[in-house]
Every structure is written in C-alpha cells, then in structure tokens.
Amino acid sequence: MIADVKKAAEQKMKKTVDTLKSDLAKVRTGRAHTGLLDHITVDYYGTPTPLSQVANVTLIDARNIGVTPWEKKMAGTIEKAIRDSDLGLNPATSGDTVRVPMPPLTEERRKELIKVVRHEGENTRVAVRNVRRDAIHQLKDLLKQKKVAEDEERRAQDDVQKLTDRFVAEIDKILQQKEADLMAI
C-alpha cells in the first residue's frame, strides 16, 4: 500500500516536470527549433489540422525553420497560420517552401521571457508540493485505518519528502538552463 502511494506520487511529479519541459519548449529563445511550430493548426480543406500533418518541418540553419507542404497549394495557408499564431513570427514563401526566420530577441523581451519562465517554474513547484500533500494525506489515512504502523508511515513520509526535494531540484536545474538559453546572444 505504501509502495503504491509512493509510486503514484512519483509518477504524478514526473508528469508535472514533463509538462514544464514542454511548456518551456514553447518559450522562444533566439535559436530556431521545430518544436516551436508544434501547436500551430492549419485549415486543411475546412478542417483544423496540426501543421506536422500537412507539411515537413525542418531546420534550415540556427535562425531559420523551413516548412515544406506536401501539397504545393497549401504554402499560402501555412504561411497565414504561422503569421496569425501568437508567436510573433513573420514567415515568407520562397518557391514551395515557407521560411520562418527567428528575429533576434531584445534585452527587454528576454527579461519578460525570464519572468514567464520563472512563473511557470513556480507553478510547477506548487504542483509538485500538492502531489506531496496528497500522498502524505493518503499515508495518514492508511495509518488511521490501522493498515500500516506509525514508523512505516513516518518512513514513507520521509521518502515522499525526498522525492519532492529531488523533483524540485530538477525543476530548478531546468529553469536555470532555460534562463541561460534566453540570456545567450
């Protein structure tokens, strides 16, 4: 029973950290990466379709993303979808490829993005602590129901706390790395 509670807590904490990683991948640094366009949907014959299902997204170089549609007439639609997205990008069609250049970040914009990153990190820490609280609550319920001994419950609480500390340290490391990426010119 205790092992189940600890395993469930660890899985939830891992999912929380994975969510943070995917959220931070959307925060734009000065470099181009294909994951930036993952959430863009394109109008494909009246149906909103993810960009990756209508085109090949590749890196041209460190500052440019290339989007090659599988149907040539989709280039204009893809360009419009990228331009209308919340990313602030200005794509240009050259032949049958849509080039998406990454504009350099200003110092002010970098600081704003760091605030966003720190806010996301704090939300993730809170989520991890909430998982810890729920796990400890479940352990106390097991103790009340006399399904575990007091010393086992206390040891399990210590293990859950160590788990929490490990994931919070991982979150801090991820945030530090993202801030360094944002400040790199």
N, C-alpha and C positions, 0 to 999 in steps of 0.2 A: 504494500500500500504506500509506504513512504517512498519507495523507489518510483512508483507511478507518479506521485506528486512532483518529485524532483525532475523526472524525465519530461513531464508535461511543461513544467516551468522553464526548463532549458530550451525546449522546442519553441515555446512562445517567445522567449527572449531572442533566440536565433532569428526567428521570423521578423521580429521588430528591427533587429540590426540589418537584416537583408533589405527591409523596406527603406531604411535610412539610406543604404547604399544606392538603391535605385532612384530615390528622390534626389540625392546629391548628384547623380549622374546627369540629371536634367539641368542642374545649375551650370551655366555656361562658363567655361574658362576661356582663355584666349585661343586655345587649340581646338581644332575640329575633331569630332568623333561621331561616328554614325549613330550612336545611341541617342544623340540629340534629337533626331527626327522620328524616334520610335512611336511617339504618341500622336503623330500627325495622321489625320484621316483625309482621304481624297474622295471626291464624288465620282464614283465609277458606275456609269450608266444609272444614275439616280440612287445608288446605294453607297452610304459612307463606308469606305474600305480602308484599312490600315495601309500606309504608304509602302511598307515592305511587301505587301501582296500584289502591288501593281508595278513595282519598279525595283531595280537593283541599286542599293545604296552602298557607295564605296568612298574611300578616302582618296582624293587626288593628291594632296600633299598636306602639310601640317595645318594649313589655314583654309583649305577648300574641301567641300564634300561634293561628290558627283552623284547625281540621281539619274539613272538611265531607265526610262519607262519601257515596259515590254511592248506596249502599243505606242507608236510614234505620235499619234494624235493626243495622247494623254499628257504630253510635256507641258502644255499651257495650263491644264487643270492642276498639275502637280506644282508648278511654279506659283499659281494663285493660292493653293492650300498652304504652302510654306510661307508665303508673304503674309497671309491672313492669320497665321498662328501667332501665339503670344511670345515667340522667341525674338522678335525684332530683327529678323534676317531679311536680306534683300537678294533673292535668287535671280539668276539670269540664264536664259536658254541659249545654248550655242549648239546649233545642229539639232540632234535628237537627245542631247544631254542637258540636264539642268545643273548648273554650277551654283553652289551655295557658299559664298565666301564668308569667313568669320571676321567681323570687324574687330579691331583691337579694343580692349577694354580701357576706359578712362580710370584714373585713380579713384574718383568719386564712386563710380559704378562698382569697382572692386570692393570698396568698403561696404557698400549696400549689400552686395552679394555675400560678404563675410557675415554680416548681420543675419541674413536669411539662413545661412549655413548654421550659425550658432543657435538660432531659434529652432531649426529642425533637430539639431543635436539635443537641445534641452527637452524638446517634446519626446524624443526617443528615450532619453534617460528617465523621464517621468513614466513612460510606458513600461520600461523595464522594472522600475520600482513598484508599479502597480501589479505586475506579474508576481513580484516577490511578496507583496502584501497578500495577494490571493492565495499563494502557495502556503504562506505561514498560517493564514486563516484555515485552510484545509487541514494542515497539520494539527492545529489546536482542536479542530472538530474531531479528528481521529483520537486525540487524547481524551476529550470529553466523553466520547463513546467507548472509552477504555479498550480501543483496538491496538494501541501502542503504549509503551511505557514512557514515563516522563523523560528519562535520559535519552531514549531513542528520539523522541520528539525534539529535544533540545539539540542533539547532534544534527538532526535533519534541518533544523532552523539555521544552524551554523553553515551547513552545506549550501543551503539556498542563498545565504548571505554571501558566501564565497563566489557562488555562481553569479550573483548580481554584481559583485565587485569586478569579476572578470569581464562581464559584458559592458559595464560602464567604462572600464579601461579601454576596451576595444572601440567603443564609440568615440572616446577622446582621441584615440590614435587616428581614426578615420577622419574626424573633424580637423585635426592638426594637418593631416596630409592634404585635405581639400583646401584649407586656408593657404597652405604653401603653394598649391597649384594656382590659386586665384591671384596671389601676390607676385608670382613669377611673371616676368615680362617677356 
